Each structure stands twice: as C-alpha cells, then as structure tokens.
Amino acid sequence: MTETIYCRIDNSIAWITLNRPESLNALNRELLQRLSSVLDDLRHQDAVKAVILTGSGDKAFSAGADINYLSQASPLEVRDMARLAISVNNKIETLGKIVVAAINGYALGGGLEMAESCMLRVAVEQARLGHPEVRIGAIAGWGGTTRLPRLVGRGYAAEMLLTGKQITAGEALQKGLVNAVVAPQALYPETERLVREILASSPVAVRLTWEALHRGMNVSLEESALLGADYFGLAASTEDFREGTIAFLGKKKPSFNGR
C-alpha cells in the first residue's frame, strides 16, 4: 500500500508531504489519521524545531476533501470526517513548533483549510487557492469559516466562501492569505530560509508569540492585550530573555538555548 504521508527529518526540520498525487493529494480518512499520528510523534521530538508541510508532485498542495468518499458517505460519516480534519488542523496550529505550508499548486477546500492552520504560507506563482465548497452544495466545515476571516478579513472571506471562486497566488499575497510567492524551483529553498530565519530567534519567545497571537484572536481587544502582557512576563523569566537583553546591551549576537 502506498504511504499517504511521507515524513523526513533534515537538520531539525520535519518535511511532511501529502502523498496522493493521483487525486491531487485529496484528503481522505486514511491520510488524515496518518497525519494525526505523525504530528503526535513530532510534538514530542525535541530535536525537531519546525515542520514544513507540502504536497506530492507539482500540481497540488491538496485539492481538498476526497469527493468520491463524501458523495457516498452518510451525513454522520461526513460530520465525523470533518471533526477528524478539525482535530488534525488544531494539532497543526497548536503543535508548539513552527509550521509553514509550502503550497506547490492547487490549495482548495479542505486543503486550503489545512494550509490556513499553519503559521505561515509560501506559494508558487501558479498556485490557485479557494473554497469551492458551495459549488457542490457543501460549506468550508473544516475550519475555513473560522480561520479565513482571521487571515483576510470578514468581507473578503465572505466573498471567497460565498462565490467559491479560486484566486491566484498573487491575489492571495495581496490579501494576506499567503506570505510569499516564489518561482517553483525556489519554493522549498525559500520556505526553509523563512523557517531558519525564525529559528534564529529564541525558541521560547517564538512559541509564546504564536500562542499569544493565536489565543488573542479569540478574546476581546483588552483581554488580548493583557494576555500579551502575561506572556511578556513569562518570557522575562527565561534564560533566553536574559541572554537576549544582555547580548543586545553588549552589542553581541545572542546564543539562545530554548530555556
């Protein structure tokens, strides 16, 4: 049986590849369950500092949920699959490590929802992104109605979700849905460069910054600001904070140890 997920670890970065190229890396239960297991394993590997998530081949990151399965599934089975996908996307978002999507082609429906759960997204020039669910009588029920408005704003999210249109990588960059657009041959080098730029900072500060941002989106403005102050205080208790501030005052490059 062909593996639905490939995972390799190279110099502190785990590269996860969705591997169903014959179906444009469509997401089925087997793939989602395997990805969930891989994420659980990586969470506890201290040597792994970051994850880059991409798709097999040069056509698609993922074209979304496996429509062949959905067309035959009962409503309860559809709901259960959606809950599995939401669980996987939540694991991506709260992994405690840097997670970046390298979008190598189409990112549609559930595939885009998975990319939206990553910290950052880098896309190739020919990538097409969209939520076409309404065009088959469905909705973006794997987190798209929640995460997309937080990335691009309610108005543009509504336009994408209600029309089901696909947008270019350039349009996605303008709207803040992706962070960079590159030539195909530059996708993986540029994604790794971005990851290693983040890894050059304090691992503790990076993790706390992401948690403050992620959690702060779900509370009031005042509560979010106070949450940031709490995390700032927590960061100040770390060895990295002392190292960073002393190095700054001494005009030296800090050497962070992640504690």
Phi and psi restraints in degrees (value plus and minus 20) as a CYANA .aco file:
   2 THR   PHI     -90.5   -50.5
   2 THR   PSI     116.0   156.0
   3 GLU   PHI     -87.1   -47.1
   3 GLU   PSI     111.0   151.0
   4 THR   PHI    -101.6   -61.6
   4 THR   PSI     -35.9     4.1
   5 ILE   PHI    -155.3  -115.3
   5 ILE   PSI     110.6   150.6
   6 TYR   PHI    -127.2   -87.2
   6 TYR   PSI     118.3   158.3
   7 CYS   PHI    -158.4  -118.4
   7 CYS   PSI     105.1   145.1
   8 ARG   PHI    -151.4  -111.4
   8 ARG   PSI     128.8   168.8
   9 ILE   PHI    -134.5   -94.5
   9 ILE   PSI     106.2   146.2
  10 ASP   PHI    -154.8  -114.8
  10 ASP   PSI      89.2   129.2
  11 ASN   PHI      32.6    72.6
  11 ASN   PSI      35.1    75.1
  12 SER   PHI      58.5    98.5
  12 SER   PSI     -19.7    20.3
  13 ILE   PHI    -133.9   -93.9
  13 ILE   PSI     108.3   148.3
  14 ALA   PHI    -112.6   -72.6
  14 ALA   PSI     104.7   144.7
  15 TRP   PHI    -121.9   -81.9
  15 TRP   PSI      93.8   133.8
  16 ILE   PHI    -126.5   -86.5
  16 ILE   PSI     107.2   147.2
  17 THR   PHI    -138.3   -98.3
  17 THR   PSI     102.6   142.6
  18 LEU   PHI     -90.7   -50.7
  18 LEU   PSI     104.4   144.4
  19 ASN   PHI    -144.4  -104.4
  19 ASN   PSI      51.4    91.4
  20 ARG   PHI    -154.8  -114.8
  20 ARG   PSI      40.7    80.7
  21 PRO   PHI     -81.5   -41.5
  21 PRO   PSI     -47.0    -7.0
  22 GLU   PHI     -85.9   -45.9
  22 GLU   PSI     -40.5    -0.5
  23 SER   PHI    -139.1   -99.1
  23 SER   PSI       6.5    46.5
  24 LEU   PHI      36.5    76.5
  24 LEU   PSI      18.7    58.7
  25 ASN   PHI      37.6    77.6
  25 ASN   PSI      17.5    57.5
  26 ALA   PHI     -80.2   -40.2
  26 ALA   PSI     127.0   167.0
  27 LEU   PHI    -114.3   -74.3
  27 LEU   PSI      96.7   136.7
  28 ASN   PHI    -135.3   -95.3
  28 ASN   PSI     158.8   198.8
  29 ARG   PHI     -82.2   -42.2
  29 ARG   PSI     -61.7   -21.7
  30 GLU   PHI     -80.4   -40.4
  30 GLU   PSI     -65.9   -25.9
  31 LEU   PHI     -83.6   -43.6
  31 LEU   PSI     -65.5   -25.5
  32 LEU   PHI     -83.3   -43.3
  32 LEU   PSI     -61.4   -21.4
  33 GLN   PHI     -85.4   -45.4
  33 GLN   PSI     -60.6   -20.6
  34 ARG   PHI     -86.2   -46.2
  34 ARG   PSI     -62.4   -22.4
  35 LEU   PHI     -83.1   -43.1
  35 LEU   PSI     -60.3   -20.3
  36 SER   PHI     -78.9   -38.9
  36 SER   PSI     -63.6   -23.6
  37 SER   PHI     -85.3   -45.3
  37 SER   PSI     -62.9   -22.9
  38 VAL   PHI     -82.1   -42.1
  38 VAL   PSI     -62.7   -22.7
  39 LEU   PHI     -83.5   -43.5
  39 LEU   PSI     -61.3   -21.3
  40 ASP   PHI     -79.9   -39.9
  40 ASP   PSI     -60.3   -20.3
  41 ASP   PHI     -87.6   -47.6
  41 ASP   PSI     -64.3   -24.3
  42 LEU   PHI     -87.2   -47.2
  42 LEU   PSI     -52.3   -12.3
  43 ARG   PHI     -75.1   -35.1
  43 ARG   PSI     -54.4   -14.4
  44 HIS   PHI    -119.3   -79.3
  44 HIS   PSI     -13.2    26.8
  45 GLN   PHI    -116.8   -76.8
  45 GLN   PSI      80.8   120.8
  46 ASP   PHI     -82.6   -42.6
  46 ASP   PSI     -47.0    -7.0
  47 ALA   PHI     -90.5   -50.5
  47 ALA   PSI     -39.9     0.1
  48 VAL   PHI    -110.6   -70.6
  48 VAL   PSI      97.0   137.0
  49 LYS   PHI    -120.4   -80.4
  49 LYS   PSI     -39.6     0.4
  50 ALA   PHI    -175.1  -135.1
  50 ALA   PSI     141.6   181.6
  51 VAL   PHI    -150.8  -110.8
  51 VAL   PSI     114.5   154.5
  52 ILE   PHI    -134.5   -94.5
  52 ILE   PSI     103.3   143.3
  53 LEU   PHI    -129.1   -89.1
  53 LEU   PSI     107.9   147.9
  54 THR   PHI    -166.5  -126.5
  54 THR   PSI    -197.9  -157.9
  55 GLY   PHI    -136.5   -96.5
  55 GLY   PSI     135.7   175.7
  56 SER   PHI     -96.0   -56.0
  56 SER   PSI     124.2   164.2
  57 GLY   PHI      63.5   103.5
  57 GLY   PSI    -191.6  -151.6
  58 ASP   PHI    -138.2   -98.2
  58 ASP   PSI      -3.6    36.4
  59 LYS   PHI    -127.2   -87.2
  59 LYS   PSI     -53.6   -13.6
  60 ALA   PHI    -170.7  -130.7
  60 ALA   PSI     119.1   159.1
  61 PHE   PHI     -88.9   -48.9
  61 PHE   PSI     -80.0   -40.0
  62 SER   PHI    -186.1  -146.1
  62 SER   PSI     112.5   152.5
  63 ALA   PHI    -101.7   -61.7
  63 ALA   PSI     -18.6    21.4
  64 GLY   PHI      92.8   132.8
  64 GLY   PSI    -182.4  -142.4
  65 ALA   PHI     -84.5   -44.5
  65 ALA   PSI     131.3   171.3
  66 ASP   PHI     -91.4   -51.4
  66 ASP   PSI      84.1   124.1
  67 ILE   PHI     -87.2   -47.2
  67 ILE   PSI     -51.6   -11.6
  68 ASN   PHI     -77.2   -37.2
  68 ASN   PSI     -62.2   -22.2
  69 TYR   PHI     -90.1   -50.1
  69 TYR   PSI     -66.7   -26.7
  70 LEU   PHI     -82.1   -42.1
  70 LEU   PSI     -54.1   -14.1
  71 SER   PHI     -87.2   -47.2
  71 SER   PSI     -40.1    -0.1
  72 GLN   PHI    -130.4   -90.4
  72 GLN   PSI     -31.1     8.9
  73 ALA   PHI     -98.4   -58.4
  73 ALA   PSI     133.2   173.2
  74 SER   PHI     -97.3   -57.3
  74 SER   PSI     142.6   182.6
  75 PRO   PHI     -75.0   -35.0
  75 PRO   PSI     -58.9   -18.9
  76 LEU   PHI     -86.8   -46.8
  76 LEU   PSI     -57.4   -17.4
  77 GLU   PHI     -86.8   -46.8
  77 GLU   PSI     -58.2   -18.2
  78 VAL   PHI     -83.7   -43.7
  78 VAL   PSI     -63.8   -23.8
  79 ARG   PHI     -83.6   -43.6
  79 ARG   PSI     -62.5   -22.5
  80 ASP   PHI     -84.1   -44.1
  80 ASP   PSI     -58.6   -18.6
  81 MET   PHI     -87.0   -47.0
  81 MET   PSI     -59.5   -19.5
  82 ALA   PHI     -82.5   -42.5
  82 ALA   PSI     -60.1   -20.1
  83 ARG   PHI     -87.5   -47.5
  83 ARG   PSI     -56.0   -16.0
  84 LEU   PHI     -83.4   -43.4
  84 LEU   PSI     -65.7   -25.7
  85 ALA   PHI     -83.2   -43.2
  85 ALA   PSI     -61.1   -21.1
  86 ILE   PHI     -82.5   -42.5
  86 ILE   PSI     -60.3   -20.3
  87 SER   PHI     -81.2   -41.2
  87 SER   PSI     -63.8   -23.8
  88 VAL   PHI     -83.5   -43.5
  88 VAL   PSI     -65.9   -25.9
  89 ASN   PHI     -84.7   -44.7
  89 ASN   PSI     -56.3   -16.3
  90 ASN   PHI     -84.9   -44.9
  90 ASN   PSI     -57.6   -17.6
  91 LYS   PHI     -83.6   -43.6
  91 LYS   PSI     -59.9   -19.9
  92 ILE   PHI     -81.5   -41.5
  92 ILE   PSI     -66.0   -26.0
  93 GLU   PHI     -90.3   -50.3
  93 GLU   PSI     -47.2    -7.2
  94 THR   PHI    -138.2   -98.2
  94 THR   PSI       8.9    48.9
  95 LEU   PHI     -87.6   -47.6
  95 LEU   PSI     -42.3    -2.3
  96 GLY   PHI      62.3   102.3
  96 GLY   PSI      -9.7    30.3
  97 LYS   PHI    -155.2  -115.2
  97 LYS   PSI     142.1   182.1
  98 ILE   PHI     -86.7   -46.7
  98 ILE   PSI     109.2   149.2
  99 VAL   PHI    -149.7  -109.7
  99 VAL   PSI     101.3   141.3
 100 VAL   PHI    -145.1  -105.1
 100 VAL   PSI     114.7   154.7
 101 ALA   PHI    -110.3   -70.3
 101 ALA   PSI     107.6   147.6
 102 ALA   PHI    -122.2   -82.2
 102 ALA   PSI      78.8   118.8
 103 ILE   PHI    -106.8   -66.8
 103 ILE   PSI      85.7   125.7
 104 ASN   PHI    -117.6   -77.6
 104 ASN   PSI      -7.9    32.1
 105 GLY   PHI     151.1   191.1
 105 GLY   PSI    -158.9  -118.9
 106 TYR   PHI     -81.4   -41.4
 106 TYR   PSI     114.4   154.4
 107 ALA   PHI    -151.3  -111.3
 107 ALA   PSI      76.7   116.7
 108 LEU   PHI    -145.5  -105.5
 108 LEU   PSI     129.7   169.7
 109 GLY   PHI      32.0    72.0
 109 GLY   PSI    -144.8  -104.8
 110 GLY   PHI     -81.0   -41.0
 110 GLY   PSI     -48.1    -8.1
 111 GLY   PHI     -86.7   -46.7
 111 GLY   PSI     -61.7   -21.7
 112 LEU   PHI     -88.9   -48.9
 112 LEU   PSI     -56.7   -16.7
 113 GLU   PHI     -81.2   -41.2
 113 GLU   PSI     -56.9   -16.9
 114 MET   PHI     -86.5   -46.5
 114 MET   PSI     -62.7   -22.7
 115 ALA   PHI     -84.4   -44.4
 115 ALA   PSI     -55.9   -15.9
 116 GLU   PHI     -85.1   -45.1
 116 GLU   PSI     -43.9    -3.9
 117 SER   PHI    -100.6   -60.6
 117 SER   PSI     -31.2     8.8
 118 CYS   PHI     -97.4   -57.4
 118 CYS   PSI     140.3   180.3
 119 MET   PHI     -83.6   -43.6
 119 MET   PSI     -66.2   -26.2
 120 LEU   PHI    -159.0  -119.0
 120 LEU   PSI     143.8   183.8
 121 ARG   PHI    -159.0  -119.0
 121 ARG   PSI     110.9   150.9
 122 VAL   PHI    -138.8   -98.8
 122 VAL   PSI     112.3   152.3
 123 ALA   PHI    -146.0  -106.0
 123 ALA   PSI     130.4   170.4
 124 VAL   PHI     -97.2   -57.2
 124 VAL   PSI     139.6   179.6
 125 GLU   PHI     -79.3   -39.3
 125 GLU   PSI     -55.2   -15.2
 126 GLN   PHI    -108.7   -68.7
 126 GLN   PSI     -15.7    24.3
 127 ALA   PHI     -83.1   -43.1
 127 ALA   PSI     127.6   167.6
 128 ARG   PHI    -147.6  -107.6
 128 ARG   PSI     113.0   153.0
 129 LEU   PHI    -144.8  -104.8
 129 LEU   PSI     124.7   164.7
 130 GLY   PHI     158.7   198.7
 130 GLY   PSI     147.4   187.4
 131 HIS   PHI    -140.4  -100.4
 131 HIS   PSI      65.9   105.9
 132 PRO   PHI    -105.7   -65.7
 132 PRO   PSI      -5.9    34.1
 133 GLU   PHI     -75.9   -35.9
 133 GLU   PSI     -60.7   -20.7
 134 VAL   PHI     -83.0   -43.0
 134 VAL   PSI     -43.6    -3.6
 135 ARG   PHI     -94.5   -54.5
 135 ARG   PSI     -31.7     8.3
 136 ILE   PHI    -137.4   -97.4
 136 ILE   PSI      -2.6    37.4
 137 GLY   PHI      60.8   100.8
 137 GLY   PSI      -0.4    39.6
 138 ALA   PHI    -137.5   -97.5
 138 ALA   PSI    -195.5  -155.5
 139 ILE   PHI    -152.2  -112.2
 139 ILE   PSI     147.5   187.5
 140 ALA   PHI     -99.1   -59.1
 140 ALA   PSI      57.5    97.5
 141 GLY   PHI    -115.0   -75.0
 141 GLY   PSI      -4.5    35.5
 142 TRP   PHI    -129.5   -89.5
 142 TRP   PSI       1.7    41.7
 143 GLY   PHI      94.6   134.6
 143 GLY   PSI     -25.6    14.4
 144 GLY   PHI     -84.7   -44.7
 144 GLY   PSI     -58.1   -18.1
 145 THR   PHI     -90.8   -50.8
 145 THR   PSI     -33.6     6.4
 146 THR   PHI    -117.5   -77.5
 146 THR   PSI     -69.8   -29.8
 147 ARG   PHI    -102.4   -62.4
 147 ARG   PSI     -57.2   -17.2
 148 LEU   PHI     -78.7   -38.7
 148 LEU   PSI     -67.0   -27.0
 149 PRO   PHI     -80.3   -40.3
 149 PRO   PSI     -50.0   -10.0
 150 ARG   PHI     -93.9   -53.9
 150 ARG   PSI     -41.7    -1.7
 151 LEU   PHI    -111.4   -71.4
 151 LEU   PSI     -61.2   -21.2
 152 VAL   PHI    -138.7   -98.7
 152 VAL   PSI     -22.2    17.8
 153 GLY   PHI      74.4   114.4
 153 GLY   PSI     133.4   173.4
 154 ARG   PHI     -83.5   -43.5
 154 ARG   PSI     -61.3   -21.3
 155 GLY   PHI     -83.2   -43.2
 155 GLY   PSI     -70.3   -30.3
 156 TYR   PHI     -91.9   -51.9
 156 TYR   PSI     -54.5   -14.5
 157 ALA   PHI     -80.4   -40.4
 157 ALA   PSI     -62.9   -22.9
 158 ALA   PHI     -80.7   -40.7
 158 ALA   PSI     -61.3   -21.3
 159 GLU   PHI     -82.0   -42.0
 159 GLU   PSI     -66.2   -26.2
 160 MET   PHI     -84.9   -44.9
 160 MET   PSI     -65.4   -25.4
 161 LEU   PHI     -91.9   -51.9
 161 LEU   PSI     -54.5   -14.5
 162 LEU   PHI    -105.3   -65.3
 162 LEU   PSI     -47.8    -7.8
 163 THR   PHI    -113.2   -73.2
 163 THR   PSI     -45.5    -5.5
 164 GLY   PHI      53.1    93.1
 164 GLY   PSI      -5.0    35.0
 165 LYS   PHI     -92.9   -52.9
 165 LYS   PSI     134.8   174.8
 166 GLN   PHI    -116.4   -76.4
 166 GLN   PSI     125.1   165.1
 167 ILE   PHI    -141.1  -101.1
 167 ILE   PSI     137.8   177.8
 168 THR   PHI     -98.3   -58.3
 168 THR   PSI     146.8   186.8
 169 ALA   PHI     -81.8   -41.8
 169 ALA   PSI     -57.7   -17.7
 170 GLY   PHI     -82.6   -42.6
 170 GLY   PSI     -62.3   -22.3
 171 GLU   PHI     -85.4   -45.4
 171 GLU   PSI     -59.5   -19.5
 172 ALA   PHI     -82.9   -42.9
 172 ALA   PSI     -56.3   -16.3
 173 LEU   PHI     -86.4   -46.4
 173 LEU   PSI     -63.6   -23.6
 174 GLN   PHI     -82.0   -42.0
 174 GLN   PSI     -55.1   -15.1
 175 LYS   PHI    -108.4   -68.4
 175 LYS   PSI     -25.9    14.1
 176 GLY   PHI      67.3   107.3
 176 GLY   PSI      -9.4    30.6
 177 LEU   PHI     -97.2   -57.2
 177 LEU   PSI     -52.0   -12.0
 178 VAL   PHI    -142.8  -102.8
 178 VAL   PSI     139.3   179.3
 179 ASN   PHI    -119.4   -79.4
 179 ASN   PSI     -38.4     1.6
 180 ALA   PHI    -179.2  -139.2
 180 ALA   PSI     129.8   169.8
 181 VAL   PHI    -145.3  -105.3
 181 VAL   PSI     108.7   148.7
 182 VAL   PHI    -155.8  -115.8
 182 VAL   PSI     145.5   185.5
 183 ALA   PHI     -87.2   -47.2
 183 ALA   PSI     133.1   173.1
 184 PRO   PHI     -72.6   -32.6
 184 PRO   PSI     -62.8   -22.8
 185 GLN   PHI     -90.1   -50.1
 185 GLN   PSI     -34.7     5.3
 186 ALA   PHI    -118.5   -78.5
 186 ALA   PSI     -23.5    16.5
 187 LEU   PHI     -78.0   -38.0
 187 LEU   PSI     -75.5   -35.5
 188 TYR   PHI     -93.1   -53.1
 188 TYR   PSI     -61.6   -21.6
 189 PRO   PHI     -80.4   -40.4
 189 PRO   PSI     -61.7   -21.7
 190 GLU   PHI     -90.0   -50.0
 190 GLU   PSI     -58.4   -18.4
 191 THR   PHI     -84.1   -44.1
 191 THR   PSI     -63.5   -23.5
 192 GLU   PHI     -85.9   -45.9
 192 GLU   PSI     -57.8   -17.8
 193 ARG   PHI     -80.9   -40.9
 193 ARG   PSI     -62.9   -22.9
 194 LEU   PHI     -83.2   -43.2
 194 LEU   PSI     -64.0   -24.0
 195 VAL   PHI     -81.8   -41.8
 195 VAL   PSI     -65.0   -25.0
 196 ARG   PHI     -91.2   -51.2
 196 ARG   PSI     -46.4    -6.4
 197 GLU   PHI     -83.8   -43.8
 197 GLU   PSI     -61.1   -21.1
 198 ILE   PHI     -89.4   -49.4
 198 ILE   PSI     -60.3   -20.3
 199 LEU   PHI     -84.5   -44.5
 199 LEU   PSI     -38.7     1.3
 200 ALA   PHI     -91.0   -51.0
 200 ALA   PSI     -37.4     2.6
 201 SER   PHI    -110.7   -70.7
 201 SER   PSI     157.8   197.8
 202 SER   PHI     -82.9   -42.9
 202 SER   PSI     103.2   143.2
 203 PRO   PHI     -78.5   -38.5
 203 PRO   PSI     -56.8   -16.8
 204 VAL   PHI     -87.3   -47.3
 204 VAL   PSI     -65.5   -25.5
 205 ALA   PHI     -84.2   -44.2
 205 ALA   PSI     -59.0   -19.0
 206 VAL   PHI     -82.9   -42.9
 206 VAL   PSI     -66.1   -26.1
 207 ARG   PHI     -83.7   -43.7
 207 ARG   PSI     -64.1   -24.1
 208 LEU   PHI     -88.1   -48.1
 208 LEU   PSI     -55.8   -15.8
 209 THR   PHI     -81.9   -41.9
 209 THR   PSI     -65.1   -25.1
 210 TRP   PHI     -84.7   -44.7
 210 TRP   PSI     -61.4   -21.4
 211 GLU   PHI     -83.9   -43.9
 211 GLU   PSI     -61.2   -21.2
 212 ALA   PHI     -84.6   -44.6
 212 ALA   PSI     -60.7   -20.7
 213 LEU   PHI     -87.1   -47.1
 213 LEU   PSI     -68.5   -28.5
 214 HIS   PHI     -82.5   -42.5
 214 HIS   PSI     -70.6   -30.6
 215 ARG   PHI     -92.1   -52.1
 215 ARG   PSI     -52.7   -12.7
 216 GLY   PHI     -88.5   -48.5
 216 GLY   PSI     -39.2     0.8
 217 MET   PHI     -93.6   -53.6
 217 MET   PSI     -33.3     6.7
 218 ASN   PHI    -128.1   -88.1
 218 ASN   PSI      -9.5    30.5
 219 VAL   PHI    -151.3  -111.3
 219 VAL   PSI     158.1   198.1
 220 SER   PHI     -87.7   -47.7
 220 SER   PSI     145.6   185.6
 221 LEU   PHI     -78.7   -38.7
 221 LEU   PSI     -65.7   -25.7
 222 GLU   PHI     -84.0   -44.0
 222 GLU   PSI     -64.9   -24.9
 223 GLU   PHI     -84.0   -44.0
 223 GLU   PSI     -56.7   -16.7
 224 SER   PHI     -85.5   -45.5
 224 SER   PSI     -62.1   -22.1
 225 ALA   PHI     -85.3   -45.3
 225 ALA   PSI     -60.7   -20.7
 226 LEU   PHI     -86.4   -46.4
 226 LEU   PSI     -55.9   -15.9
 227 LEU   PHI     -81.3   -41.3
 227 LEU   PSI     -62.0   -22.0
 228 GLY   PHI     -81.2   -41.2
 228 GLY   PSI     -59.4   -19.4
 229 ALA   PHI     -84.8   -44.8
 229 ALA   PSI     -59.4   -19.4
 230 ASP   PHI     -83.1   -43.1
 230 ASP   PSI     -63.3   -23.3
 231 TYR   PHI     -88.5   -48.5
 231 TYR   PSI     -53.5   -13.5
 232 PHE   PHI     -81.0   -41.0
 232 PHE   PSI     -65.4   -25.4
 233 GLY   PHI     -83.0   -43.0
 233 GLY   PSI     -58.8   -18.8
 234 LEU   PHI     -84.6   -44.6
 234 LEU   PSI     -62.2   -22.2
 235 ALA   PHI     -81.3   -41.3
 235 ALA   PSI     -55.1   -15.1
 236 ALA   PHI     -87.8   -47.8
 236 ALA   PSI     -34.0     6.0
 237 SER   PHI    -108.8   -68.8
 237 SER   PSI     -20.4    19.6
 238 THR   PHI    -115.6   -75.6
 238 THR   PSI     138.7   178.7
 239 GLU   PHI     -84.5   -44.5
 239 GLU   PSI     -54.9   -14.9
 240 ASP   PHI     -80.9   -40.9
 240 ASP   PSI     -58.5   -18.5
 241 PHE   PHI     -82.6   -42.6
 241 PHE   PSI     -66.7   -26.7
 242 ARG   PHI     -82.3   -42.3
 242 ARG   PSI     -64.0   -24.0
 243 GLU   PHI     -82.0   -42.0
 243 GLU   PSI     -65.3   -25.3
 244 GLY   PHI     -85.6   -45.6
 244 GLY   PSI     -63.3   -23.3
 245 THR   PHI     -90.5   -50.5
 245 THR   PSI     -60.5   -20.5
 246 ILE   PHI     -87.0   -47.0
 246 ILE   PSI     -60.8   -20.8
 247 ALA   PHI     -83.7   -43.7
 247 ALA   PSI     -58.8   -18.8
 248 PHE   PHI     -82.1   -42.1
 248 PHE   PSI     -67.7   -27.7
 249 LEU   PHI     -85.0   -45.0
 249 LEU   PSI     -52.4   -12.4
 250 GLY   PHI    -109.1   -69.1
 250 GLY   PSI     -16.1    23.9
 251 LYS   PHI      34.1    74.1
 251 LYS   PSI      26.2    66.2
 252 LYS   PHI    -141.9  -101.9
 252 LYS   PSI     145.0   185.0
 253 LYS   PHI    -103.2   -63.2
 253 LYS   PSI     106.9   146.9
 254 PRO   PHI     -91.8   -51.8
 254 PRO   PSI     133.2   173.2
 255 SER   PHI    -139.9   -99.9
 255 SER   PSI      76.7   116.7
 256 PHE   PHI    -103.8   -63.8
 256 PHE   PSI     124.7   164.7
 257 ASN   PHI    -136.9   -96.9
 257 ASN   PSI     -16.7    23.3
 258 GLY   PHI      56.5    96.5
 258 GLY   PSI      -0.7    39.3
